[in-house]
């Protein structure tokens, strides 16, 4: 397989899995809080990363360790938590739409800190995709209802994801094994969660863990959505660049919409369908004509 196609496949696989994780999370939220789900999910992911790559990540200096910690805080810990928290205060459609703006922020930081060239064509293509995502999130007579606090939270979180993309690109240049990096991100994230787990009253229903269906959902989130997807995303960022890889975030609302319609056994409206084509068209405008 062409190496470039392989790297794009990694990015698409990641977004495909992340786009359907809401189904598993929705079932688990009946018995666990968002923080508890994230803690169990990352614990499973940490164990899986050890099984896949048992070699320890050697200490190479405070600078590299600081970058790993920053990546954990910005991407796997704080971003994920704020994204879950924002849904409490605003409409999920608003969360999806604002998250789709993340590639623009990533492009700005990538140009400044990674010397990745961002052309006018790139920006125009991303703006077209954002319009498409708007139709997906708010079209077909959906109420344009948002909450200011929730919108501010998710707006702050997408800056964190942009920071994560830049930092992880620099980490990949250090030559570490991807699963070693992913494992270190998860252990730092788990350490950061412990104080919140300790001081926040937990209502975790441990008896629910005996339910095979809930265990299957945790396994999906831990193995695929976390251990594998963070690794494949990091590989894509390393090979394709932070700007190009981040554009796959435009596709996530499309995947979520299709998964939602299948899960609810409902159809896809005309505006959402038009939004899909506009979003994909924007990505095409942004990427068309790039030299391999």
C-alpha positions in Angstrom: 0.0 0.0 0.0 1.2 3.5 -0.8 2.7 5.0 2.3 0.7 8.2 2.0 -2.6 6.3 1.6 -1.7 4.2 4.6 -1.1 7.3 6.7 -4.4 8.8 5.6 -6.1 5.5 6.4 -4.8 5.7 9.9 -6.3 9.2 10.3 -9.7 8.1 8.9 -9.7 5.0 11.1 -9.2 7.2 14.1 -11.9 9.6 13.2 -14.3 6.8 12.3 -13.9 5.1 15.7 -14.1 8.5 17.6 -17.2 9.4 15.6 -19.1 6.4 16.9 -17.9 6.3 20.5 -21.0 8.3 21.6 -23.0 5.0 21.4 -20.8 3.3 23.9 -20.5 6.3 26.1 -24.3 6.8 26.1 -24.9 3.3 27.4 -22.2 3.6 30.1 -23.5 7.0 31.4 -26.5 5.2 32.8 -24.2 3.6 35.4 -21.0 5.8 35.5 -20.1 9.4 35.5 -18.1 10.9 32.6 -15.0 11.0 34.8 -15.4 7.4 35.9 -15.8 6.3 32.3 -12.7 8.2 31.2 -10.7 6.7 34.1 -11.7 3.1 33.4 -11.2 3.7 29.7 -7.7 4.9 30.1 -6.8 2.2 32.6 -7.7 -0.4 30.0 -5.8 1.5 27.3 -2.7 1.7 29.5 -2.8 -2.1 30.1 -3.3 -2.8 26.4 -0.4 -0.5 25.4 1.9 -2.5 27.8 0.7 -5.8 26.2 1.4 -4.5 22.7 4.7 -2.9 23.5 6.1 -4.1 26.9 9.4 -2.2 26.4 9.6 0.7 28.9 10.0 4.3 27.7 13.5 5.4 28.8 14.0 8.7 30.5 15.8 11.0 28.0 15.7 14.3 29.8 13.3 16.7 31.5 12.5 18.5 28.2 11.1 15.4 26.5 9.3 14.4 29.7 7.8 17.9 30.0 6.5 17.6 26.4 4.9 14.2 27.2 3.2 15.7 30.3 2.0 18.7 28.2 0.6 16.3 25.6 -1.2 14.3 28.3 -2.7 17.4 29.9 -3.8 19.1 26.7 -5.0 16.1 24.7 -5.8 12.9 26.6 -6.9 14.4 29.9 -8.2 18.0 29.9 -9.5 18.1 26.4 -11.5 14.9 26.8 -12.9 16.0 30.2 -13.9 19.5 29.0 -15.5 18.1 25.9 -17.7 15.8 28.1 -18.4 18.7 30.5 -19.4 21.1 27.8 -22.4 18.8 26.8 -23.9 19.4 30.2 -24.1 23.2 29.5 -24.8 23.4 25.8 -26.4 21.5 22.9 -24.4 18.5 21.6 -24.9 20.0 18.1 -23.1 23.1 19.2 -20.2 21.0 20.6 -19.9 19.2 17.3 -19.9 22.5 15.3 -17.3 24.3 17.5 -15.1 21.2 17.6 -15.0 21.4 13.8 -13.2 24.7 14.0 -10.2 23.0 15.6 -8.4 22.5 12.3 -8.2 26.2 11.8 -6.6 26.7 15.2 -4.2 23.8 14.6 -3.2 25.3 11.2 -2.4 28.6 12.9 -0.2 27.0 15.5 1.4 24.6 13.0 2.5 27.4 10.8 4.0 29.3 13.7 5.7 26.4 15.6 6.1 23.6 13.0 6.8 25.7 9.9 3.9 24.0 8.1 2.8 26.1 5.2 -0.9 27.2 5.3 -2.1 28.7 2.0 -5.2 30.7 1.2 -6.6 27.6 -0.5 -6.2 25.7 2.7 -8.1 28.3 4.7 -10.9 28.6 2.1 -11.3 24.9 2.0 -11.6 24.7 5.8 -14.1 27.5 5.9 -16.2 25.7 3.3 -16.1 22.5 5.4 -17.1 24.5 8.5 -20.2 25.7 6.6 -21.0 22.1 5.8 -20.6 21.0 9.4 -23.1 23.9 10.3 -25.7 22.4 8.0 -25.1 18.9 9.6 -25.4 20.2 13.1 -28.2 22.8 12.8 -30.0 21.9 9.6 -33.3 20.1 9.0 -35.3 22.3 11.4 -33.0 21.7 14.4 -33.3 24.4 16.9 -30.2 26.6 17.1 -30.0 26.5 20.9 -26.7 27.0 22.6 -25.4 27.7 26.1 -22.8 30.3 26.5 -20.9 28.5 29.3 -20.8 25.2 27.4 -19.7 27.0 24.2 -16.9 28.7 26.0 -15.7 25.4 27.5 -15.6 23.6 24.2 -14.0 26.7 22.5 -11.2 26.5 25.1 -10.9 22.8 24.7 -10.2 22.9 20.9 -7.3 25.2 21.6 -6.0 22.5 23.9 -6.4 19.9 21.0 -4.4 22.3 18.7 -1.7 22.4 21.3 -1.7 18.6 21.6 -1.3 18.2 17.9 1.7 20.5 17.8 3.4 18.9 20.9 2.8 15.3 19.7 4.4 16.2 16.3 7.5 17.4 18.2 7.5 14.2 20.4 7.3 11.9 17.3 10.5 13.6 16.1 12.3 12.1 19.1 12.1 8.6 17.7 10.0 7.0 20.5 7.8 3.9 19.8 4.2 5.2 19.3 2.7 2.8 21.8 5.3 3.8 24.4 4.3 7.4 23.9 0.6 6.6 24.1 1.2 4.6 27.2 3.0 7.4 28.9 0.2 9.8 28.0 -2.4 7.6 29.6 -0.4 7.1 32.9 0.0 10.8 33.2 -3.7 11.3 32.5 -4.6 8.7 35.1 -2.4 10.4 37.7 -4.0 13.8 36.9 -7.5 12.2 37.4 -6.8 10.6 40.8 -7.3 13.9 42.8 -10.7 14.5 41.1 -11.7 10.9 41.7 -10.6 11.1 45.3 -12.4 14.4 46.2 -15.5 14.0 44.1 -18.1 11.7 45.6 -18.1 8.6 43.4 -21.4 6.8 42.7 -19.7 4.1 40.6 -21.8 1.0 40.4 -19.2 -1.7 40.5 -21.8 -4.4 40.2 -22.6 -3.0 36.7 -19.1 -4.2 35.7 -20.4 -7.8 35.8 -22.7 -6.8 32.9 -21.0 -8.3 29.7 -22.6 -5.6 27.5 -21.1 -2.7 29.6 -17.8 -4.5 29.7 -17.9 -4.8 25.9 -18.4 -1.0 25.7 -15.6 -0.3 28.1 -13.4 -2.6 26.0 -14.3 -0.8 22.8 -13.5 2.6 24.4 -10.3 1.4 26.0 -8.8 -0.8 23.3 -10.0 0.8 20.1 -10.9 4.4 20.9 -8.0 5.0 23.2 -5.0 2.6 22.9 -5.2 2.2 19.1 -6.7 5.5 18.0 -4.3 7.8 19.9 -1.5 5.8 18.4 -2.8 5.9 14.9 -3.6 9.6 15.2 -0.1 10.3 16.5 1.4 8.4 13.5 -0.8 10.4 11.1 0.4 13.7 12.7 4.0 12.6 12.4 3.7 11.6 8.7 1.1 14.0 7.3 1.6 17.0 9.6 -0.6 18.5 12.2 -2.5 20.7 9.7 -3.5 17.9 7.2 -4.4 15.4 10.0 -6.5 17.8 11.9 -8.8 18.3 8.8 -10.1 14.8 9.4 -12.0 16.4 12.4 -14.4 17.8 9.8 -15.4 14.3 8.9 -16.3 13.3 12.5 -19.7 15.0 12.6 -20.6 13.1 9.4 -19.7 9.8 10.9 -21.5 10.7 14.1 -24.6 11.7 12.2 -24.7 8.4 10.2 -24.0 6.4 13.3 -26.8 8.3 15.2 -29.3 7.7 12.4 -28.5 3.9 12.3 -28.7 3.7 16.1 -32.0 5.6 16.4 -33.3 4.0 13.1 -34.0 7.4 11.7 -33.2 9.0 8.3 -30.8 11.7 7.3 -32.4 15.0 6.4 -31.8 17.0 3.2 -29.8 19.8 5.0 -27.5 17.2 6.7 -27.0 15.4 3.4 -26.1 18.7 1.7 -23.8 19.5 4.6 -21.9 16.2 4.1 -21.2 17.1 0.4 -20.2 20.6 1.3 -17.9 19.4 4.1 -16.2 16.8 1.8 -16.0 19.4 -1.0 -14.2 21.8 1.4 -11.7 19.1 2.3 -11.2 18.5 -1.5 -10.6 22.2 -2.1 -8.1 22.3 0.8 -6.2 19.2 -0.3 -6.5 19.1 -4.1 -3.4 19.7 -6.0 -0.9 19.0 -3.2 2.3 17.4 -4.3 2.7 13.8 -2.9 
